[in-house]
Amino acid sequence: MASPLCIRGGRILDPVRGIDRVQDLWIQDGKIAGLGEDAPADVRSNKSAEVIQVPGAIVCPGLVDIHVHLREPGQEEKETIETGTRAAARGGFTTVACMPNTSPPLDDRPRIEYVIRRAEESGLARVHPIAAVTVGQMGERLTEIEDLVDAGAVAISDDGKPVRNAELMRRALELTRRLGVPVIQHAEDPDLKGDGVMHEGWTSTRLGMKGIPDAAESVMVARDALLAELTGGHVHVAHVSAARSVEIIRRAKARGIKMTAETAPHYLILTDEAVEGYDPRTKMNPPLRSAKDRDALIEAVADGTLDCLATDHAPHTEIEKDSDFDAAPFGIVGLETALGVLLKALVEPKHLSIPELILRMTANPLRVLGLPGGTLEAGTPADVTIFDPARRWTVRAAEFASMGRNTPFEGWELKGLVLLTMLGGKVTYRAQPLEVSAR
Ligand SMILES: [Zn+2]
């Protein structure tokens, strides 16, 4: 039996169980041993216990991000599973689900197994691969979905692109319904998107840039709501950006349709006006939209229409992102700024309490994928995040663990510093200095 570990002085948040109080958290053999007096007496009286003092900090279940691009295999110049999961740990995340638009895509069993194996070797986060819906993500022929789920895929998606063909989407939903996994849709009508580079509105007109209307997203969300109803399958809408999409999802849920959805931190704090400087680090797909859309998204996160938050962490090389706005690829990194940005976007203006935010970053995303966890219940793996909600820090992309430096938040002062991230009782990230003592 290894020495127990005690996290002392922190505010324990376990929103699933309604726990919010200052208490000791005991960890033993990689698992949660218990809170305060509930931990077994032999653990609490163990003379060799290590104590980490975290007064004023929040101690919560490890954060979960179900939408990241780890770029491996094939695009290791952008990110690897090792660097991506190191970034996750630094951002307070212990679990991520990675998208299949690698090169080649995750459309067969060996590649799913490869991702799982590489992630285990790195040991920095639980990585759940998402398999492609169609072979090569070409939108023509379904992958061996059952085999891919059997290999460990937790969902299927052609993210980066939509599943454009409604009949293929229907069959994917019928198959996945039986397997109990969602189809994650990058909701976008490619014809409406055209070669747009930013949100279609006043700003795009003024800047003389090609726009992407909000309907490019919303028509696909509406179609998928109908297909989910037709099949009884589960559609999860990735990175919702538009007020109209929110309205459709809200109505679909009210009708009992199995539709869940996420949005990303940047859509909750930035609008298309951020594009005014033509900075490619404000270019992502879907694009930053209007203030009205941003406000609708915030309301939808608060009322639960949007189930969870996910970063859409999309690293690119500096050369790619240094090109001019039109030529630059879509996408920004998000793992290392998510918590700070979300505290600023949602908690500071009092749209959400901290426990409500944590729920949307832990148990809720896991539930979308049908996975257990997201709690500090005794006996569960000790995936724990500790952060100081009052501590200020400045975003410096040069300090990121991610290979991607493409963030629109460079130089921002944020509150909420991750102090320690723990995966199955093992520390995967520790900020300096953090006081550790023997008991
Ligand atoms: Zn996408």
Boltz pocket constraint, residues with backbone or C-beta under 6 A from the ligand:
constraints:
  - pocket:
      binder: B
      contacts: [[A, 159], [A, 160], [A, 161], [A, 186], [A, 238], [A, 239], [A, 285]]
      max_distance: 6.0
